[in-house]
């Protein structure tokens, strides 16, 4: 295990213990960042991110510990969902190949970018989106890709709310000077429209989330590809 992954696992463990002892969420004044102290930059955010492989390794380690009877991990009550999401991500990682138009657009990026995704492994939307984003970013060495765990860094999340909520996953792309290029998430537009429609119809959360997962399985990342391609094409990269 590399040093960075070790310390992030340690942070996750301490976070879990702290929340258990206090029985409440950490206040913003107790977070790793506090907006009253200084403004966060792209570099600040990237420094608290982990790689996609580290993100996946933490999930695998937690699943293995859970199956062996350990119940000390963060969000232990969501571990059944984490296990399901792990299978979903494995499937995408095994089969996904970006389309040619997206490959060309990514290959044309000739200046450094940093893509940060705010995520959690228990989130069903994250499981259906983050593997695609990682695969797309991996096409060009000019793109640094990192993941910020939402509940460990709520002050980061609060900079990128969706309609006032901490919706995830949320991608923020930065240029070489730290300027924000675009954001994406927490759902592709058709998926977001489906959820909004079902909520308006009074459908229960469990029902519309199940339908949303079926939509993801049918869509196979095509809506995401189109929307990411549009954002890349609309960006004027700072010189």
N, C-alpha and C positions, 0 to 999 in steps of 0.2 A: 504493500500500500504506500502511495507516495505521501509526502508530508502535507501537501495542501488538502488532500482528501481526508487524512487523519484528523486535521484540525476542524474541518467542516463537520465530520462525524462527531467530534467532541462537542462542537457548538450545538449541534442538534440534540445531543444527549443532555447537555446542561440546560438548553431551552426547555426540553421536556420536563426535567426535574423542577425547574423554576415555575412553570405553569401548574404543575401538579401541586406544589407546596402552597402557591398563592391562590389556586383555584380561580384564576382570572387571567385574561389576556395581558400581555405586557403593555404598559402605557407608552405613548410615543416618547416621553422623556427618558424612558429606560432603554430605548432602542439603540442599535448600533449607530444610527444616524439621527440627528435632530436638526430640523430645518432652522431652528433659531440660532444654532451655532455657526453653521456655514452652509452655503448652497452646494448641493451635490452636483458633481460633474460626471461626464461619461466615464472618465477614468475611475472616479470614486465607486460608481456602480459596478464597473467591470471588476474592480478589486474584490468585491464581495460575491462575485459570481463563481460558479464552478463549471467545469466542462460538461458536455453532454454525457461522456463516458463516466464521469464522476457521479453525475445525477443518477444514472442508471445503476451504478455500483451501490449507491446508498440504498436504492429501492431493493435490489437483490439481497443485500445484507440484511435489511429489515425483514424481508419475506422469509429468509432462511431462519433468522432468529425467532420470528413469530411462529413458524412451523415447529420449532423446537421448544415452544412453551414460553418464550420471553414475551412479556407484556409491558416492557418499560419504554418502548419507542413512542415517539411523538405521533399523535393521531392514531393511537392503537385501535380506536373504535372504527376506523376506516380501513383497516388492513384487508378485509375481504374485497373491498373495492380496489385497493392498491394491487392486489394479486390479479384481479380481472384486468385492470389497466396495463399491468406488465405484459399480459398475454396479447392485448391489443397492440401494444407498442412493438412487441416482437414480430407480429405479423406484418406491420408496416415496414419495419426495418428489413425484413427478409424480401419483400416483394416490390417496394416502391422504386420507380425510376422516373426522375423528372422529365417532363416533355421537352421536345427540342426547342421550342420558343423560349421556355424558361431557361434552359441550359445556355442558349445564346446570350440572353440578357445578363445572366450571372457572369458568364465568361467575359463580357464587355466591361465589367467593373474593373477599372485599372488604378484605383486609388483605395487606400485602406478604409474599411468600414468595420464597425463593431455592432453586432446584433446581440441584444440582450433580451432574453425571454423570462418573464416573471411567471413562475409555475409552481405546482404542487403535484406530487405523484398520485394523490387520491382523486384528482380532478379528471372527470371523464372527458371534458373538452381538451385538456392538455394531452391526454393519452392519444387523442385522435389528431392532434395538430403538431405537437412539438417534434415527433420523429420526422415529419415532412420538412419542417423548418431546418432541422439539423442537416438533413440530407441535401437540401438546397444550398445552404451556406457552405457545406463541405465541397461544393463544386469549384470554389475559388479561394485560393490561399490569402487573398486580400481581405477576406471576411473573418474576423474574430467572432466566435460564437460562445456565449456564456449564458448560464441559467442562474437566476436569483430566486431563492426559495421564498415565496411570498410571506409566510407568517414569521419568518426569521427577520425580515427586513420590511416591516409595514410602511416605514417612511418612504422607501423606494416605491412601493405599490401605490401609495397615496399621491404620488406625482403623476400617475397614469391611470386614473379611475375611468370607468366607463359608465356614463350616466350616474355618477356619484357612487358607484359600487366598485368593489375590489375584484372585478371580473378577470379571470385567467383562463387560458394563457394570454399574455400580452407581450407582443414583440415591439421593441424600440430599436430602430436602426440609427446609428450615429455615423457622421462623416469623420474624416481624419482630424479635423479640428475640434471634434466634440459636438458639432452642431447636429441637432436632431433632423434626420432625413425623412423618416416616416414612422408610423406605428401601425400595428395590425393586431386584431383580436378584440374580444376573446372568442368570437366564432365567425366563420364565413357568413356572408350576408344571407344566403338561403337558410342556413341553420338558425341564425338569429331571428329571421322572419317566422320560421316554424314555431320557435319557442314563444315569440310574442303573440302569435295567433292562438296557440293553445292556451296560453295564460288568459287571454281575452275571453276564451270559450269556457273558462273555469275548469279546465282539465287539471287533474292533480299533478304535482311535481314528478312523482314517480312515473306516471304515465307518459308525460311529455318528454322526460329524460330518456325513457326507453325508446320512444319514437325517434328522438334525436340521434341516439346511437345507431338505430337502423338506417337513418339518413346518412350518417357518416360512412357506414359500411357500404352503402350503395354509391355514394359520391366518390369514394376512393381518392380523396384529395384533389379532385379536379377543380372545385370551386376555389380552394385555397391557392392552387397554382395560378388561376386566372387573376385573383385579387393581388397576390404578391407580384405577379408580372406587371400589373397596372401600376402598382406603387413604385416599382423599380423604374419603369419607363417615365414616370412623372417627376422623378427626382432630378434636380440639377445639383450635381455634386460640387460643393465648394472647392474652389481652386486653391 
